Amino acid sequence: MARTLRLAVSLCALAGALPALAQTVEAPPSPPLAPAWTFQDAGLQWGPCPPFLPEGCAIAVLHGDPAKANADVFFRVPGGASVPRHRHTSAERMVLVSGELRVTYDGQDEVVLRPGSYAYGPANLPHAATCAAGDPCVLFIAFESPVDAVAMPVGE
């Protein structure tokens, strides 16, 4: 009987301590968001391109901060538009998700990208592109360094 009484008192003491214990234990952190987008999602916030790029050009940031390394964007140009010769200080990994895009890097043959095509653009290598008439061209681009686009005059 004495042993039963001691067990009951111990359980009551433990039960009294549980609320205080619960207040000192932190909840586990929430898992990071794992967004998924298509280029047609109404929730995307499209912003303007640098002024030397064609009218109707737009960029939507998908992940990261474009002023820092490792940002992902959608880049969109209207069908029939030409993207003038330019370069990026960052390498870029690209997948075309809409349209047909003809891309020419200096010193290389033209490449035709169709939806699902992957392309790698080395840092600082000038290139130009033309989107075929019809559907807009939308590229998913993953930048390794901050996002930029520097116009390149012909002959430079």
Backbone hydrogen bonds in HBPLUS format (Angstrom, degrees):
<---DONOR---> <-ACCEPTOR-->    atom                        ^
c    i                          cat <-CA-CA->   ^        H-A-AA   ^      H-
h    n   atom  resd res      DA  || num        DHA   H-A  angle D-A-AA Bond
n    s   type  num  typ     dist DA aas  dist angle  dist       angle   num
A0005-LEU N   A0001-MET O   2.93 MM   4  6.19 153.1  2.01 147.5 154.8     1
A0006-ARG N   A0002-ALA O   2.92 MM   4  6.20 157.8  1.97 149.5 154.9     2
A0007-LEU N   A0003-ARG O   3.03 MM   4  6.24 157.3  2.09 146.3 152.2     3
A0008-ALA N   A0004-THR O   2.99 MM   4  6.18 155.9  2.05 145.2 151.6     4
A0009-VAL N   A0005-LEU O   2.97 MM   4  6.23 158.2  2.02 149.8 155.4     5
A0010-SER N   A0006-ARG O   2.94 MM   4  6.13 158.3  1.99 147.7 153.8     6
A0011-LEU N   A0007-LEU O   2.95 MM   4  6.17 159.7  1.99 149.9 154.9     7
A0012-CYS N   A0008-ALA O   2.99 MM   4  6.20 155.1  2.06 146.0 152.9     8
A0013-ALA N   A0009-VAL O   2.97 MM   4  6.20 156.1  2.03 148.7 155.0     9
A0014-LEU N   A0010-SER O   2.94 MM   4  6.17 158.7  1.99 149.7 155.5    10
A0015-ALA N   A0011-LEU O   2.86 MM   4  6.03 158.1  1.91 147.1 153.5    11
A0016-GLY N   A0012-CYS O   3.00 MM   4  6.19 147.9  2.10 143.0 151.2    12
A0017-ALA N   A0013-ALA O   3.12 MM   4  6.39 135.3  2.33 138.7 150.3    13
A0017-ALA N   A0014-LEU O   3.07 MM   3  5.10 129.1  2.34  96.0 109.7    14
A0018-LEU N   A0014-LEU O   3.14 MM   4  6.36 130.4  2.40 146.6 158.9    15
A0021-LEU N   A0017-ALA O   3.01 MM   4  6.21 157.0  2.06 155.0 162.5    16
A0022-ALA N   A0018-LEU O   2.82 MM   4  5.99 159.0  1.87 157.7 162.9    17
A0023-GLN N   A0019-PRO O   3.18 MM   4  6.40 143.1  2.32 140.9 149.5    18
A0024-THR N   A0021-LEU O   3.15 MM   3  5.38 138.5  2.33 102.4 113.5    19
A0041-ASP N   A0038-THR O   3.21 MM   3  5.55 173.4  2.21 115.3 117.2    20
A0044-LEU N   A0041-ASP O   3.27 MM   3  5.82 168.9  2.28 114.8 118.2    21
A0047-GLY N   A0059-ILE O   2.70 MM  12  5.24 165.2  1.72 147.7 151.9    22
A0059-ILE N   A0047-GLY O   2.85 MM  12  5.24 156.3  1.91 142.3 150.0    23
A0053-LEU N   A0050-PRO O   3.07 MM   3  5.88 165.3  2.09 127.9 132.5    24
A0057-CYS N   A0054-PRO O   3.10 MM   3  5.71 149.7  2.20 138.1 139.0    25
A0058-ALA N   A0076-ARG O   2.90 MM  18  5.23 151.7  1.98 146.1 152.5    26
A0076-ARG N   A0058-ALA O   2.85 MM  18  5.23 169.4  1.86 163.5 163.6    27
A0060-ALA N   A0074-PHE O   2.96 MM  14  5.16 158.1  2.01 144.4 150.8    28
A0074-PHE N   A0060-ALA O   2.87 MM  14  5.16 153.8  1.94 146.6 155.4    29
A0062-LEU N   A0072-ASP O   2.81 MM  10  5.38 162.6  1.84 143.0 146.9    30
A0063-HIS N   A0072-ASP O   3.32 MM   9  5.07 156.7  2.38 134.4 132.5    31
A0072-ASP N   A0063-HIS O   2.93 MM   9  5.07 161.2  1.96 143.0 147.4    32
A0068-LYS N   A0065-ASP O   2.78 MM   3  5.40 164.6  1.81 128.1 131.8    33
A0147-VAL N   A0066-PRO O   2.79 MM  81  5.13 153.7  1.85 148.2 157.3    34
A0070-ASN N   A0144-GLU O   3.35 MM  74  4.74 143.3  2.49  92.2 102.4    35
A0143-PHE N   A0071-ALA O   2.92 MM  72  5.52 169.1  1.93 176.1 172.4    36
A0073-VAL N   A0141-ILE O   2.88 MM  68  5.34 161.1  1.91 153.2 159.6    37
A0141-ILE N   A0073-VAL O   2.82 MM  68  5.34 165.9  1.84 156.8 160.0    38
A0075-PHE N   A0139-LEU O   2.82 MM  64  5.11 154.2  1.88 147.7 156.5    39
A0139-LEU N   A0075-PHE O   2.81 MM  64  5.11 160.6  1.84 148.9 154.2    40
A0077-VAL N   A0137-CYS O   2.95 MM  60  5.40 155.2  2.01 150.6 158.7    41
A0137-CYS N   A0077-VAL O   2.88 MM  60  5.40 151.8  1.96 161.0 167.2    42
A0081-ALA N   A0078-PRO O   3.12 MM   3  5.58 157.3  2.17 135.3 135.7    43
A0080-GLY N   A0131-CYS O   2.94 MM  51  5.21 134.0  2.15 112.4 125.5    44
A0080-GLY N   A0132-ALA O   3.15 MM  52  4.99 133.6  2.38  93.9  97.2    45
A0131-CYS N   A0081-ALA O   2.84 MM  50  5.46 171.3  1.85 172.4 172.4    46
A0083-VAL N   A0129-ALA O   2.65 MM  46  4.94 166.8  1.67 146.9 151.6    47
A0129-ALA N   A0083-VAL O   3.06 MM  46  4.94 164.5  2.09 139.3 143.1    48
A0152-MET N   A0085-ARG O   2.99 MM  67  5.46 162.3  2.02 138.9 133.0    49
A0086-HIS N   A0127-HIS O   2.86 MM  41  5.60 151.0  1.95 148.9 154.4    50
A0127-HIS N   A0086-HIS O   2.83 MM  41  5.60 149.1  1.93 153.6 163.1    51
A0087-ARG N   A0150-VAL O   2.96 MM  63  5.31 143.7  2.09 137.0 148.4    52
A0150-VAL N   A0087-ARG O   2.87 MM  63  5.31 170.3  1.88 157.7 160.9    53
A0124-ASN N   A0088-HIS O   2.66 MM  36  5.23 164.0  1.68 175.8 172.2    54
A0144-GLU N   A0091-ALA O   3.38 MM  53  5.91 158.7  2.43 154.8 155.5    55
A0092-GLU N   A0121-GLY O   2.86 MM  29  5.02 155.6  1.92 142.9 150.5    56
A0121-GLY N   A0092-GLU O   2.78 MM  29  5.02 172.6  1.79 157.6 159.8    57
A0093-ARG N   A0142-ALA O   3.01 MM  49  5.11 160.7  2.04 140.1 146.3    58
A0142-ALA N   A0093-ARG O   2.80 MM  49  5.11 159.6  1.84 148.8 155.8    59
A0094-MET N   A0119-ALA O   2.82 MM  25  5.14 169.0  1.83 167.7 167.3    60
A0119-ALA N   A0094-MET O   2.90 MM  25  5.14 152.6  1.97 139.6 143.2    61
A0095-VAL N   A0140-PHE O   2.94 MM  45  5.19 147.5  2.05 141.6 150.3    62
A0140-PHE N   A0095-VAL O   2.84 MM  45  5.19 174.1  1.85 152.2 153.7    63
A0096-LEU N   A0117-SER O   3.01 MM  21  5.58 150.9  2.10 151.6 159.5    64
A0116-GLY N   A0096-LEU O   2.74 MM  20  5.63 164.8  1.76 166.5 162.0    65
A0097-VAL N   A0138-VAL O   2.79 MM  41  5.57 171.8  1.79 164.8 167.5    66
A0138-VAL N   A0098-SER O   3.16 MM  40  5.02 153.0  2.24 120.6 124.5    67
A0132-ALA N   A0100-GLU O   2.87 MM  32  5.49 171.1  1.88 164.6 167.7    68
A0101-LEU N   A0113-LEU O   2.95 MM  12  5.07 156.1  2.01 143.2 150.0    69
A0113-LEU N   A0101-LEU O   2.72 MM  12  5.07 178.5  1.72 157.7 158.2    70
A0102-ARG N   A0130-THR O   2.88 MM  28  5.19 172.7  1.88 152.7 153.7    71
A0130-THR N   A0102-ARG O   2.85 MM  28  5.19 144.8  1.98 140.8 152.2    72
A0103-VAL N   A0111-VAL O   2.84 MM   8  5.27 167.7  1.85 159.4 161.5    73
A0111-VAL N   A0103-VAL O   2.80 MM   8  5.27 161.2  1.83 153.8 160.1    74
A0104-THR N   A0128-ALA O   2.94 MM  24  5.51 165.9  1.96 158.4 160.9    75
A0128-ALA N   A0104-THR O   3.01 MM  24  5.51 149.4  2.11 142.7 151.2    76
A0108-GLN N   A0105-TYR O   2.94 MM   3  5.48 146.8  2.05 151.3 148.0    77
A0106-ASP N   A0126-PRO O   2.95 MM  20  5.77 166.9  1.97 154.6 155.3    78
A0117-SER N   A0114-ARG O   2.77 MM   3  5.48 152.9  1.85 158.9 162.2    79
A0125-LEU N   A0122-PRO O   3.44 MM   3  5.83 161.7  2.47 130.3 127.7    80
A0156-GLU N   A0153-PRO O   3.16 MM   3  5.69 154.1  2.23 136.5 136.4    81
